Amino acid sequence: MKISFLAFIVLIGGLLFNPINVMALHHEPHDKQTSQGKMADNEGIVVSAIDSGGYTYMELENSGRKFWIAAPTTQANKGDHIRFEESMVMTNFTSKTLNRTFGTIIFVTATQVKK
């Protein structure tokens, strides 16, 4: 069965621009919380922080989920609400300065204490 180029374009256009897909492509800004008051994925509350080798390693908690980030040296205290710009996720990363291996850690380019 042959399909004309124009019919193919119309079919693809219909799939890409139907209201369901258009709604799925809409993204809220990272600094807004969801309507249920949940934090955005790029935020968390500092559980612990360790400075070492030009980085601040922070364990953050977001909606009951704990995870580690590594940021350029940052002044962060337990309980601070941190927003970050994700750069790279690494698994089984070993910090030689801490003599510790992180199962998963997010390296970030920038952090901000959210007021």
Secondary structure by P-SEA (a helix, b strand, c coil): ccccaaaaaaaaaaaaccaaaaaaacccccccccccccccccccccccccccccbbbbbcccccccbbbbccccccccccbbbbbbcccccccccccccccccbbbbbccccccc
